[in-house]
Amino acid sequence: MSMTDPIADLLTRIRNANGARKEQVDVPWSRQKEAIVRVVVEEGFLQSFSVVEENEKRTLRVVLRYDQNHRPVMKVVKRISRPSLRVYVGAKEIEPIRGGLGIHVLSTPSGVLVDREARKRNVGGELLCSIW
């Protein structure tokens, strides 16, 4: 069965695992999901990820990150652009979120980038999600 919005599924699985204080979560692999998780790991909201191959199927294993009081570092994960309503922004239209404490993840012609990097490279694109 095909999935209508695989990015929303990725974000929901991460959000649910954070709420349940799980150490890691497994998600069906795709290049775009891997690129999104890579960017979020580089920004410090997730601890790490790896691609696991079992029975000729790839799975993205995401290790969640918590602070010293075992509270999730990633408080809010919000899907912005979705299949029924795409949201595109230009480089100059990208607003910082939460005074620079959060990030927007964008799909640009230069690949999946965070808002700061997209502004620096002067590229716009599809606003996938916001995290803080």
C-alpha positions in Angstrom: 0.0 0.0 0.0 1.3 3.4 -0.9 1.7 6.2 1.6 0.2 9.6 0.8 2.6 11.8 2.7 5.8 9.9 3.7 7.4 13.1 5.2 4.4 13.5 7.6 4.8 9.9 8.5 8.5 10.4 9.4 7.7 13.4 11.5 4.8 11.8 13.2 6.9 8.7 14.1 9.6 10.9 15.5 7.1 13.0 17.5 5.4 9.9 18.9 8.7 8.2 19.9 9.8 11.5 21.6 6.5 11.6 23.6 7.0 7.9 24.6 10.6 8.6 25.5 11.9 5.9 23.2 15.6 5.7 22.5 15.2 5.2 18.8 12.6 4.8 16.0 12.7 2.9 12.7 11.2 4.5 9.6 10.9 3.2 6.0 13.9 4.6 4.1 13.9 7.1 1.2 16.5 9.5 0.0 14.4 12.5 1.0 13.8 11.2 4.5 17.5 10.5 4.9 18.3 14.0 3.8 15.8 15.6 6.2 17.1 13.5 9.1 20.7 14.3 8.2 20.0 18.0 8.4 18.1 17.7 11.7 21.0 15.7 13.2 23.5 18.3 12.0 21.4 21.0 13.8 21.5 19.0 17.0 17.8 18.1 17.4 18.4 14.3 16.9 21.4 12.4 18.1 22.2 10.2 15.1 20.8 8.0 12.3 21.8 5.0 10.3 20.5 3.0 7.4 19.8 -0.6 8.2 19.2 -3.2 5.5 17.1 -6.2 6.5 15.6 -8.7 4.1 16.5 -6.4 1.1 14.5 -3.5 2.6 16.2 -0.4 3.9 15.1 1.2 7.2 16.2 4.5 8.6 17.0 4.1 12.3 16.8 7.4 14.1 18.3 7.8 17.6 16.5 10.5 19.5 18.2 13.1 21.7 17.2 14.1 25.2 18.6 16.6 27.8 20.0 15.6 31.2 16.5 15.5 32.7 15.4 13.1 29.9 13.2 15.7 28.2 13.2 15.7 24.4 15.4 18.3 22.8 12.9 18.5 19.9 9.8 20.1 21.5 7.6 20.8 18.4 7.7 19.2 15.0 5.3 20.8 12.5 4.7 19.8 8.9 4.2 23.0 6.8 4.0 22.0 3.1 1.9 19.0 2.3 0.7 17.2 -0.8 -2.6 19.1 -0.8 -1.1 22.5 -0.1 2.5 23.1 -1.1 4.3 26.1 0.4 7.1 27.7 -1.4 9.3 30.6 -0.2 12.0 32.7 -1.8 15.4 33.2 -0.1 14.4 36.6 1.2 11.0 35.4 2.5 12.4 32.8 4.9 11.7 34.1 8.4 13.8 32.9 11.4 11.7 30.8 13.8 11.7 31.3 17.6 14.4 34.0 17.4 16.8 31.6 15.7 16.3 28.8 18.2 14.2 26.7 15.8 14.8 25.7 12.2 12.8 25.5 9.0 13.7 22.5 6.8 13.5 23.4 3.0 13.8 21.3 -0.1 15.8 23.5 -2.5 17.5 23.0 -5.8 20.7 22.7 -3.7 19.2 19.8 -1.7 17.6 19.7 1.7 18.8 22.7 3.8 17.9 24.5 7.0 16.7 28.1 6.8 20.0 29.7 7.7 21.9 27.8 5.1 19.3 28.6 2.4 19.4 32.3 3.2 23.2 32.2 3.1 23.2 30.4 -0.3 20.4 32.7 -1.5 18.1 29.9 -2.6 14.4 29.3 -1.8 12.3 26.2 -2.1 9.6 24.2 -0.6 9.1 24.7 3.2 8.9 21.1 4.5 8.7 21.5 8.2 9.5 23.6 11.3 11.3 22.2 14.4 12.0 23.8 17.7 
